[in-house]
Amino acid sequence: MQYTVYASQDFMGDWTGEFPDLPGCTPEGGDMEEFLAAIQPAVEAWAAEQGLSALPLPSDAEPDFSDPGRMPMLVEVDEAFLTGPAENLPEQEA
């Protein structure tokens, strides 16, 4: 399944990501290669913390290019580690 992740680089060169559809899932890496390699494990850890048996379906929202410090990327996430199909989960209250 493909999700949008917003990648940003800090002053030390490290990368961090934010998934609009997976709030609180934040892959990190010392460089872009490490960042990309950290995406799947971060999603798996996030889903385990949430107690999910399925990932929420990716939204249809267009990527936001308005912040030059946040690079939108479309990434593939393998949901085979979960027991159920993707589903639209209810919004969580903050």
Residue frames relative to the residue before (quaternion, step in Angstrom):
aa qw qx qy qz dx dy dz
M 1.0000 0.0000 0.0000 0.0000 0.00 0.00 0.00
Q 0.3024 -0.7695 0.5370 0.1674 3.58 -0.98 0.80
Y 0.0752 -0.7835 0.6168 -0.0069 3.53 -0.94 1.04
T 0.4191 -0.6426 0.5698 0.2945 3.51 -1.28 0.44
V 0.0198 -0.7504 0.6606 0.0068 3.53 -1.03 0.90
Y 0.2765 -0.7406 0.5896 0.1656 3.57 -1.04 0.83
A 0.1613 -0.8012 0.5744 0.0459 3.55 -0.56 1.23
S 0.0161 0.7790 -0.6268 0.0114 3.54 -1.04 0.81
Q 0.3084 -0.7508 0.5665 0.1423 3.52 -1.17 0.75
D 0.3213 -0.7505 0.5420 0.1992 3.56 -0.88 0.92
F 0.7351 -0.4474 0.2846 0.4225 3.58 -1.29 0.10
M 0.6527 0.4957 -0.3097 0.4821 3.60 1.25 -0.35
G 0.5772 -0.6092 0.3645 0.4036 3.59 1.29 -0.14
D 0.5063 0.6445 -0.4234 0.3860 3.58 1.29 0.01
W 0.3168 -0.7548 0.5515 0.1608 3.56 -1.15 0.70
T 0.0518 -0.7602 0.6476 0.0095 3.54 -1.16 0.78
G 0.1728 -0.8034 0.5634 0.0855 3.55 -1.09 0.70
E 0.1648 -0.7482 0.6347 0.1012 3.52 -1.31 0.50
F 0.2058 -0.7587 0.6088 0.1073 3.56 -0.95 0.96
P 0.3827 -0.7250 0.5153 0.2498 3.63 -0.57 1.02
D 0.7216 0.4431 -0.2409 0.4742 3.59 1.06 -0.75
L 0.7383 0.2882 -0.1826 0.5818 3.59 1.28 -0.22
P 0.1117 -0.8525 0.5059 0.0700 3.61 0.54 1.16
G 0.7788 0.2892 -0.2517 0.4964 3.52 -0.82 1.08
C 0.5757 0.5464 -0.3825 0.4730 3.59 1.27 -0.11
T 0.0848 0.8310 -0.5343 0.1291 3.57 -0.36 1.26
P 0.1488 -0.7927 0.5863 0.0752 3.61 -0.02 1.23
E 0.0996 -0.7916 0.6021 0.0294 3.55 -1.16 0.70
G 0.0819 0.7926 -0.6028 0.0428 3.55 -1.20 0.56
G 0.5665 -0.6255 0.4328 0.3170 3.54 -1.18 0.64
D 0.7625 0.0432 -0.0543 0.6432 3.55 1.27 -0.42
M 0.7291 -0.4396 0.2745 0.4471 3.58 -1.25 0.13
E 0.6258 0.5415 -0.3434 0.4440 3.59 0.99 -0.75
E 0.6688 0.4818 -0.2923 0.4848 3.59 0.93 -0.88
F 0.6223 0.5486 -0.3325 0.4487 3.55 1.03 -0.82
L 0.6821 0.4804 -0.2900 0.4688 3.58 0.83 -0.97
A 0.6555 0.5082 -0.3071 0.4667 3.59 1.03 -0.77
A 0.6673 0.5179 -0.2932 0.4477 3.61 1.16 -0.57
I 0.4974 0.6942 -0.4254 0.2996 3.61 1.18 -0.33
Q 0.7009 0.4641 -0.2922 0.4560 3.61 0.67 -1.03
P 0.6791 0.4706 -0.3226 0.4619 3.66 0.78 -0.83
A 0.6302 0.5309 -0.3397 0.4535 3.60 1.06 -0.69
V 0.6453 0.5033 -0.3194 0.4778 3.59 0.99 -0.82
E 0.6561 0.5116 -0.3151 0.4566 3.60 0.92 -0.85
A 0.6602 0.4889 -0.3075 0.4801 3.60 0.95 -0.84
W 0.6373 0.5282 -0.3240 0.4581 3.58 0.97 -0.84
A 0.6655 0.4990 -0.3041 0.4644 3.61 0.88 -0.95
A 0.6418 0.5154 -0.3243 0.4660 3.60 1.00 -0.78
E 0.6517 0.5113 -0.3097 0.4668 3.60 0.97 -0.86
Q 0.6889 0.4676 -0.2687 0.4842 3.57 1.09 -0.75
G 0.3820 -0.7329 0.4733 0.3048 3.59 1.23 -0.35
L 0.3535 0.7698 -0.4635 0.2600 3.57 1.12 0.65
S 0.2511 -0.7266 0.6149 0.1758 3.52 -1.22 0.61
A 0.7635 0.1513 -0.1130 0.6175 3.59 1.34 -0.04
L 0.4337 -0.6740 0.5303 0.2763 3.55 -1.17 0.60
P 0.5234 -0.5910 0.4842 0.3772 3.58 -1.13 0.48
L 0.5428 -0.6041 0.4662 0.3508 3.55 -1.13 0.62
P 0.5311 -0.6099 0.4657 0.3592 3.61 -1.04 0.66
S 0.4737 -0.6665 0.4943 0.2951 3.56 -1.04 0.77
D 0.5030 -0.6456 0.4910 0.2985 3.53 -1.31 0.33
A 0.3875 0.7486 -0.4675 0.2662 3.58 1.28 0.06
E 0.4700 -0.6555 0.5193 0.2825 3.53 -1.08 0.81
P 0.5523 -0.6085 0.4405 0.3614 3.62 -1.01 0.69
D 0.3791 -0.7149 0.5507 0.2050 3.54 -1.12 0.76
F 0.1201 -0.8185 0.5612 0.0238 3.56 -0.52 1.21
S 0.4200 0.7629 -0.4273 0.2429 3.59 1.26 0.09
D 0.7237 0.3714 -0.2376 0.5309 3.63 1.13 -0.51
P 0.3341 -0.7767 0.4947 0.2011 3.61 -0.39 1.16
G 0.6342 0.5375 -0.3280 0.4486 3.60 1.23 -0.28
R 0.7076 0.3581 -0.2371 0.5611 3.58 1.32 -0.13
M 0.1586 -0.8114 0.5604 0.0496 3.56 -0.44 1.23
P 0.2821 -0.7609 0.5547 0.1839 3.62 -0.55 1.09
M 0.0251 -0.7841 0.6198 -0.0217 3.55 -0.97 0.92
L 0.2983 -0.7095 0.6051 0.2036 3.56 -1.10 0.68
V 0.0158 -0.8224 0.5669 -0.0458 3.59 -0.57 1.18
E 0.4253 -0.6838 0.5388 0.2475 3.52 -1.18 0.66
V 0.0756 -0.7674 0.6363 0.0199 3.55 -0.94 0.99
D 0.2739 -0.7565 0.5753 0.1475 3.57 -0.81 1.05
E 0.1873 -0.8208 0.5331 0.0832 3.58 -0.44 1.20
A 0.3320 0.7756 -0.4798 0.2409 3.60 1.25 0.26
F 0.5862 0.5897 -0.3706 0.4139 3.62 1.17 -0.42
L 0.6510 0.5049 -0.3030 0.4791 3.59 1.26 -0.34
T 0.5228 -0.6721 0.4410 0.2836 3.56 -1.24 0.43
G 0.7819 0.3078 -0.1602 0.5179 3.59 1.15 -0.45
P 0.6154 -0.5415 0.4128 0.3970 3.57 -1.30 0.15
A 0.6459 -0.4994 0.3988 0.4177 3.56 -1.26 0.33
E 0.0209 -0.8010 0.5981 -0.0155 3.54 -1.09 0.67
N 0.4775 -0.6050 0.5361 0.3445 3.54 -1.29 0.31
L 0.1712 -0.8012 0.5693 0.0684 3.56 -0.47 1.21
P 0.5577 -0.6037 0.4344 0.3686 3.59 -1.08 0.59
E 0.5971 -0.5649 0.4375 0.3646 3.54 -1.22 0.60
Q 0.3292 -0.7196 0.5733 0.2125 3.56 -1.04 0.77
E 0.4027 -0.7038 0.5279 0.2526 3.53 -0.98 0.83
A 0.4468 -0.7008 0.4953 0.2527 3.55 -1.04 0.85
